[in-house]
């Protein structure tokens, strides 16, 4: 049996809004500032990172997007959205 030539790393983050603070001081933010990247495996120069697909929206559309994506802003980010954006045709 031969070894697999490709490996799939499933790393998708659902659409979400981030929060700052806790309890009654908790506020929903309209932006995410850092993307995670992994080393690409090859050492070709000083840039050697792979990032996943990113869909970003302007913060001024936060209220509209929260409604269209049906985000439950009272939930933690991981469980705010019920639908896959690919299935909705957004991505």
Backbone as CSV, one residue per row, in Angstrom:
resi,resn,N_x,N_y,N_z,CA_x,CA_y,CA_z,C_x,C_y,C_z
1,UNK,0.845,-1.173,0.000,0.000,0.000,0.000,0.893,1.240,0.000
2,UNK,0.605,2.172,-0.879,1.431,3.379,-0.965,0.953,4.447,0.020
3,UNK,1.855,5.342,0.314,1.558,6.427,1.249,0.761,7.520,0.534
4,UNK,-0.134,8.157,1.257,-0.958,9.227,0.671,-0.076,10.364,0.170
5,UNK,-0.425,10.917,-0.988,0.354,12.009,-1.571,-0.158,13.366,-1.124
6,UNK,-1.378,13.404,-0.671,-1.954,14.658,-0.211,-2.560,14.457,1.165
7,UNK,-2.550,15.516,1.946,-3.161,15.487,3.269,-4.111,16.667,3.378
8,UNK,-5.295,16.433,3.885,-6.271,17.496,4.074,-6.297,17.895,5.540
9,UNK,-6.086,19.169,5.800,-6.198,19.699,7.148,-7.429,20.592,7.179
10,UNK,-8.493,20.119,7.795,-9.740,20.875,7.854,-9.626,21.913,8.967
11,UNK,-9.621,23.170,8.590,-9.463,24.245,9.568,-10.337,25.417,9.140
12,UNK,-11.601,25.272,9.310,-12.540,26.329,8.940,-13.140,26.927,10.199
13,UNK,-13.156,28.218,10.267,-13.795,28.922,11.364,-15.123,29.442,10.844
14,UNK,-16.180,29.152,11.545,-17.491,29.626,11.123,-17.552,31.145,11.236
15,UNK,-18.486,31.745,10.500,-18.690,33.188,10.607,-19.029,33.525,12.053
16,UNK,-18.444,34.592,12.554,-18.704,34.956,13.941,-18.306,36.401,14.204
17,UNK,-18.811,36.933,15.291,-18.385,38.232,15.798,-17.636,37.964,17.096
18,UNK,-16.562,38.653,17.310,-15.789,38.465,18.535,-16.302,39.387,19.633
19,UNK,-15.959,39.038,20.861,-16.394,39.814,22.021,-15.185,40.271,22.824
20,UNK,-15.351,41.395,23.493,-14.365,41.852,24.472,-15.100,42.047,25.785
21,UNK,-14.385,41.865,26.884,-15.006,42.017,28.193,-15.744,40.757,28.593
22,UNK,-16.401,40.831,29.762,-17.139,39.683,30.271,-18.348,40.174,31.058
23,UNK,-19.320,39.298,31.196,-20.510,39.639,31.971,-21.256,40.826,31.390
24,UNK,-21.659,41.753,32.252,-22.404,42.931,31.803,-21.545,43.896,31.000
25,UNK,-20.223,43.784,31.115,-19.309,44.663,30.377,-18.961,44.120,28.995
26,UNK,-19.479,42.958,28.642,-19.144,42.328,27.359,-19.719,43.135,26.204
27,UNK,-18.880,43.372,25.193,-19.299,44.098,24.002,-18.918,43.278,22.775
28,UNK,-19.761,43.333,21.771,-19.479,42.645,20.516,-18.665,43.562,19.628
29,UNK,-17.574,43.053,19.087,-16.745,43.849,18.185,-17.153,43.558,16.749
30,UNK,-16.711,44.392,15.854,-17.071,44.220,14.446,-15.864,43.869,13.601
31,UNK,-14.800,43.387,14.224,-13.595,43.105,13.451,-12.780,41.996,14.100
32,UNK,-12.003,41.323,13.269,-11.016,40.350,13.727,-9.692,40.786,13.154
33,UNK,-8.642,40.840,13.969,-7.408,41.462,13.521,-6.258,40.563,13.131
34,UNK,-6.276,39.283,13.460,-5.111,38.433,13.207,-5.551,37.162,12.490
35,UNK,-4.813,36.789,11.464,-5.048,35.532,10.766,-3.970,34.537,11.168
36,UNK,-4.351,33.310,11.416,-3.358,32.288,11.728,-2.777,31.742,10.434
37,UNK,-1.506,31.432,10.461,-0.847,30.855,9.292,0.102,29.763,9.763
38,UNK,0.287,28.762,8.914,1.209,27.676,9.241,2.404,27.738,8.307
39,UNK,3.502,27.132,8.711,4.679,27.052,7.846,4.360,26.166,6.648
40,UNK,4.818,26.585,5.476,4.466,25.907,4.234,5.198,24.616,3.950
41,UNK,6.214,24.267,4.710,6.915,23.016,4.486,8.155,23.145,3.626
42,UNK,8.219,24.160,2.787,9.404,24.398,1.971,10.125,25.616,2.521
43,UNK,11.418,25.616,2.401,12.198,26.742,2.898,12.735,27.529,1.707
44,UNK,11.869,28.309,1.085,12.237,29.098,-0.087,12.146,30.579,0.264
45,UNK,13.206,31.122,0.780,13.200,32.533,1.153,12.662,32.748,2.558
46,UNK,12.427,34.004,2.886,12.008,34.338,4.245,10.488,34.324,4.427
47,UNK,9.721,34.256,3.342,8.268,34.165,3.461,7.881,32.710,3.229
48,UNK,7.330,32.075,4.237,7.022,30.653,4.163,5.768,30.368,4.986
49,UNK,4.647,30.928,4.590,3.406,30.745,5.333,2.255,30.389,4.395
50,UNK,1.304,29.625,4.915,0.091,29.288,4.189,-1.081,29.745,5.050
51,UNK,-2.010,30.486,4.456,-3.211,30.896,5.185,-4.436,30.298,4.513
52,UNK,-5.489,30.161,5.282,-6.738,29.665,4.721,-7.489,30.807,4.047
53,UNK,-8.555,30.482,3.332,-9.377,31.507,2.695,-9.957,32.431,3.755
54,UNK,-10.045,33.693,3.426,-10.575,34.679,4.361,-11.640,35.500,3.653
55,UNK,-12.762,35.678,4.304,-13.800,36.578,3.812,-13.947,37.658,4.861
56,UNK,-13.711,38.900,4.473,-13.773,40.015,5.419,-14.795,41.035,4.934
57,UNK,-15.465,41.650,5.876,-16.460,42.666,5.569,-16.113,43.948,6.304
58,UNK,-16.541,45.058,5.763,-16.357,46.344,6.426,-17.185,46.366,7.712
59,UNK,-16.622,46.944,8.775,-17.311,47.013,10.060,-18.589,47.841,9.984
60,UNK,-18.701,48.732,9.014,-19.910,49.563,8.934,-21.143,48.737,8.564
61,UNK,-20.947,47.523,8.045,-22.069,46.653,7.695,-22.354,45.601,8.770
62,UNK,-21.808,45.787,9.965,-21.923,44.785,11.022,-23.375,44.414,11.315
63,UNK,-24.237,45.409,11.515,-25.635,45.124,11.860,-26.353,44.376,10.737
64,UNK,-26.113,44.775,9.498,-26.740,44.121,8.343,-26.266,42.671,8.238
65,UNK,-24.954,42.453,8.378,-24.403,41.096,8.268,-24.854,40.204,9.414
66,UNK,-24.907,40.759,10.624,-25.364,39.972,11.768,-26.786,39.475,11.529
67,UNK,-27.610,40.310,10.900,-28.986,39.906,10.597,-29.026,38.880,9.461
68,UNK,-28.309,39.144,8.371,-28.334,38.234,7.216,-27.740,36.864,7.543
69,UNK,-26.675,36.845,8.354,-26.037,35.580,8.724,-26.727,34.916,9.910
70,UNK,-27.706,35.607,10.468,-28.453,35.124,11.632,-27.513,34.773,12.783
71,UNK,-26.567,35.683,13.056,-25.635,35.471,14.158,-26.359,35.639,15.488
72,UNK,-26.158,34.706,16.386,-26.688,34.828,17.742,-25.580,35.432,18.592
73,UNK,-25.608,36.744,18.769,-24.515,37.455,19.427,-24.432,37.186,20.921
74,UNK,-25.416,36.473,21.476,-25.362,36.107,22.891,-24.594,34.805,23.102
75,UNK,-24.248,34.136,22.013,-23.503,32.876,22.071,-22.012,33.139,21.903
76,UNK,-21.161,32.212,22.349,-19.723,32.329,22.068,-19.496,32.256,20.556
77,UNK,-18.391,32.803,20.047,-18.142,32.834,18.600,-18.292,31.485,17.894
78,UNK,-17.889,30.397,18.504,-17.908,29.096,17.835,-19.326,28.621,17.517
79,UNK,-20.327,29.095,18.236,-21.696,28.605,18.014,-22.682,29.713,17.636
80,UNK,-22.191,30.816,17.090,-23.074,31.928,16.744,-23.867,31.708,15.467
81,UNK,-23.315,30.997,14.507,-23.989,30.834,13.218,-24.404,29.380,13.040
82,UNK,-25.551,29.183,12.415,-26.098,27.838,12.254,-25.826,27.253,10.881
83,UNK,-25.412,28.095,9.928,-25.321,27.659,8.542,-23.902,27.775,8.010
84,UNK,-23.574,26.950,7.059,-22.293,27.025,6.363,-22.393,28.104,5.290
85,UNK,-21.449,29.042,5.254,-21.503,30.145,4.298,-21.427,29.663,2.856
86,UNK,-20.740,28.559,2.615,-20.655,28.016,1.260,-22.044,27.588,0.788
87,UNK,-22.799,26.949,1.655,-24.142,26.500,1.289,-25.087,27.671,1.060
88,UNK,-24.856,28.782,1.751,-25.693,29.968,1.572,-25.319,30.749,0.321
89,UNK,-24.191,30.402,-0.292,-23.750,31.105,-1.490,-23.048,32.417,-1.197
90,UNK,-22.636,32.634,0.049,-21.955,33.874,0.414,-20.481,33.802,0.060
91,UNK,-19.899,32.625,0.169,-18.476,32.465,-0.127,-18.320,31.740,-1.443
